[in-house]
């Protein structure tokens, strides 16, 4: 835990935003278990609210929340709506990691007055350097086409190294790397990369 706190302090000192990942029920739960206090589609509003509150109280200084897994929860409007409502009530934004094409998060967020965005690409779904570099090239192409693009990645050593090199070269190519809050719809254009270092 101390390593996570140290990483958060360094990230914030460098001007980065921190995003808290919330474990959410995947379709193959419990075989694939995101961890303690996972939000469950069938748990009911009160139980999920208690778990969400507990998870959010374990950490401070984050600007937004993202799902960790959650294929089953994010397609269940009855279960997901109160979760998004609670996130909005705390003045946070929500990032859907884009791994589930059926996620209702973006549809439901507007009804909760919640700033939300969906990642355009998972940068290290294949953790080979060549695959990460190819994903970053696709992310850059999306940013140039749409004006903004969001990529998500895990805190794997190859991901950190390759993304770091990519980020340092962006300004010379005319692209601004922006925090996720600036990449929310209706905000200014740019390219945002989120790293799942906080769970």
C-alpha positions as CSV (number, residue, x, y, z in Angstrom):
1,X,0.0,0.0,0.0
2,X,2.9,2.4,0.7
3,X,4.1,1.9,-2.8
4,X,0.7,3.0,-4.1
5,X,0.6,6.1,-1.9
6,X,4.1,7.0,-3.0
7,X,3.2,6.6,-6.7
8,X,0.1,8.7,-6.2
9,X,2.1,11.5,-4.5
10,X,4.7,11.5,-7.3
11,X,2.0,11.5,-10.0
12,X,0.2,14.4,-8.4
13,X,3.4,16.3,-7.9
14,X,4.1,16.0,-11.6
15,X,0.7,17.4,-12.4
16,X,-1.1,14.1,-13.3
17,X,-4.6,13.1,-12.2
18,X,-5.2,9.9,-10.3
19,X,-8.1,7.6,-11.2
20,X,-9.4,5.0,-8.7
21,X,-10.4,1.7,-10.2
22,X,-13.5,0.1,-8.7
23,X,-13.8,-3.7,-8.9
24,X,-17.0,-4.6,-10.7
25,X,-18.6,-8.0,-11.5
26,X,-17.5,-9.6,-14.7
27,X,-19.6,-12.2,-16.6
28,X,-17.5,-15.1,-15.3
29,X,-17.6,-14.1,-11.6
30,X,-16.6,-15.7,-9.2
31,X,-14.1,-17.7,-11.4
32,X,-12.7,-14.3,-12.4
33,X,-12.9,-12.3,-9.2
34,X,-11.8,-8.6,-9.2
35,X,-11.3,-8.7,-5.4
36,X,-12.9,-7.7,-2.1
37,X,-15.9,-5.4,-2.1
38,X,-16.6,-6.1,-5.8
39,X,-19.8,-4.4,-6.9
40,X,-22.3,-7.1,-8.0
41,X,-25.2,-6.9,-10.4
42,X,-27.5,-8.8,-8.1
43,X,-26.3,-7.4,-4.8
44,X,-28.8,-4.6,-4.5
45,X,-28.5,-0.9,-4.2
46,X,-27.7,-0.8,-0.5
47,X,-24.9,-3.4,-0.6
48,X,-23.3,-1.9,-3.7
49,X,-23.5,1.6,-2.1
50,X,-21.8,0.3,1.1
51,X,-19.0,-1.4,-1.0
52,X,-18.5,1.6,-3.2
53,X,-18.3,3.9,-0.1
54,X,-15.8,1.5,1.5
55,X,-13.7,1.4,-1.7
56,X,-13.7,5.1,-2.2
57,X,-12.8,5.7,1.5
58,X,-9.6,3.7,1.2
59,X,-7.9,6.3,-0.9
60,X,-7.8,10.1,-1.4
61,X,-6.8,12.6,-4.0
62,X,-8.3,11.0,-7.1
63,X,-10.2,13.0,-9.7
64,X,-12.2,10.2,-11.2
65,X,-13.3,6.6,-11.1
66,X,-12.9,3.8,-13.6
67,X,-14.2,0.3,-13.8
68,X,-12.0,-2.7,-13.1
69,X,-13.6,-5.5,-15.2
70,X,-17.3,-5.2,-14.7
71,X,-18.8,-6.7,-17.9
72,X,-21.9,-8.0,-16.0
73,X,-22.4,-5.0,-13.8
74,X,-22.1,-2.4,-16.6
75,X,-24.9,-4.0,-18.7
76,X,-27.3,-3.9,-15.8
77,X,-29.0,-0.5,-15.7
78,X,-30.7,-1.1,-12.3
79,X,-27.3,-2.0,-10.6
80,X,-25.1,0.6,-12.4
81,X,-27.3,3.7,-12.2
82,X,-27.0,4.1,-8.4
83,X,-23.2,3.6,-8.6
84,X,-22.9,6.3,-11.2
85,X,-25.2,8.5,-9.2
86,X,-22.9,8.2,-6.1
87,X,-19.8,9.0,-8.2
88,X,-21.5,12.1,-9.6
89,X,-22.6,13.2,-6.2
90,X,-19.0,13.3,-5.1
91,X,-18.0,15.5,-8.0
92,X,-15.9,12.9,-9.7
93,X,-15.8,11.8,-13.3
94,X,-16.2,8.3,-14.7
95,X,-14.1,6.5,-17.2
96,X,-15.4,3.3,-18.9
97,X,-12.3,1.3,-19.9
98,X,-13.9,0.3,-23.2
99,X,-13.5,-3.4,-22.7
100,X,-17.2,-4.2,-22.9
101,X,-19.0,-3.1,-26.0
102,X,-22.3,-3.6,-24.2
103,X,-21.6,-1.2,-21.3
104,X,-24.4,1.2,-20.5
105,X,-22.2,3.6,-18.6
106,X,-22.1,6.3,-21.2
107,X,-25.9,6.1,-21.8
108,X,-26.7,6.2,-18.1
109,X,-24.1,8.9,-17.1
110,X,-25.9,11.7,-18.8
111,X,-29.0,11.1,-16.7
112,X,-26.9,11.4,-13.5
113,X,-25.3,14.7,-14.6
114,X,-22.0,12.7,-14.5
115,X,-19.0,13.7,-16.6
116,X,-18.0,10.4,-18.3
117,X,-16.0,9.2,-21.2
118,X,-15.2,5.8,-22.8
119,X,-11.7,4.8,-23.6
120,X,-11.0,4.4,-27.3
121,X,-8.4,1.7,-26.9
122,X,-6.7,-0.6,-24.4
123,X,-3.0,0.0,-25.1
124,X,-1.6,-3.2,-23.6
125,X,-4.3,-5.8,-24.0
126,X,-1.3,-7.7,-25.6
127,X,1.7,-6.9,-23.4
128,X,4.3,-7.3,-26.2
129,X,6.2,-4.1,-27.0
130,X,5.4,-4.2,-30.7
131,X,1.6,-4.5,-29.9
132,X,1.8,-1.6,-27.4
133,X,3.5,0.6,-30.0
134,X,0.9,-0.3,-32.6
135,X,-1.9,0.5,-30.2
136,X,-0.3,3.9,-29.4
137,X,-0.1,4.6,-33.2
138,X,-3.8,3.8,-33.4
139,X,-4.5,6.1,-30.5
140,X,-2.7,8.9,-32.1
141,X,-4.6,8.4,-35.3
142,X,-7.9,8.5,-33.4
143,X,-6.8,11.7,-31.7
144,X,-6.0,13.4,-35.0
145,X,-9.3,12.2,-36.5
146,X,-11.6,13.0,-33.5
147,X,-9.7,15.8,-31.8
148,X,-9.4,13.7,-28.6
149,X,-8.6,10.1,-27.7
150,X,-8.4,8.2,-24.5
151,X,-6.2,5.2,-24.0
152,X,-6.0,3.0,-20.9
153,X,-3.2,0.7,-19.8
154,X,-2.1,-1.4,-16.9
155,X,1.0,-0.5,-14.9
156,X,3.1,-3.2,-16.5
157,X,6.8,-2.3,-16.9
158,X,6.8,-2.5,-20.7
159,X,3.7,-0.3,-20.8
160,X,5.2,2.3,-18.6
161,X,8.4,2.4,-20.5
162,X,6.9,2.5,-24.0
163,X,4.1,4.9,-23.1
164,X,6.6,7.2,-21.4
165,X,8.7,7.4,-24.6
166,X,5.6,8.0,-26.7
167,X,4.3,10.8,-24.4
168,X,7.7,12.6,-24.4
169,X,7.6,12.8,-28.2
170,X,4.0,14.0,-28.6
171,X,4.6,17.8,-28.4
172,X,7.0,17.6,-31.3
173,X,4.3,16.0,-33.3
174,X,1.7,18.6,-32.4
175,X,-0.3,16.7,-29.9
176,X,-1.1,17.8,-26.4
177,X,-1.2,15.1,-23.7
178,X,-4.1,16.2,-21.4
179,X,-5.5,14.9,-18.1
180,X,-8.6,12.8,-18.3
181,X,-10.8,15.6,-16.9
182,X,-9.9,17.7,-20.0
183,X,-10.8,14.8,-22.3
184,X,-14.4,14.6,-21.1
185,X,-17.0,15.4,-23.7
186,X,-17.4,19.1,-24.2
187,X,-13.9,19.8,-22.9
188,X,-11.0,20.8,-25.0
189,X,-9.4,18.4,-27.4
190,X,-6.2,16.4,-26.8
191,X,-5.0,12.9,-26.0
192,X,-5.3,11.3,-22.6
193,X,-3.7,8.1,-21.3
194,X,-4.9,6.6,-18.1
195,X,-2.9,4.0,-16.2
196,X,-4.5,1.5,-13.9
197,X,-2.1,1.9,-11.0
198,X,-4.7,2.4,-8.3
199,X,-7.1,-0.4,-7.4
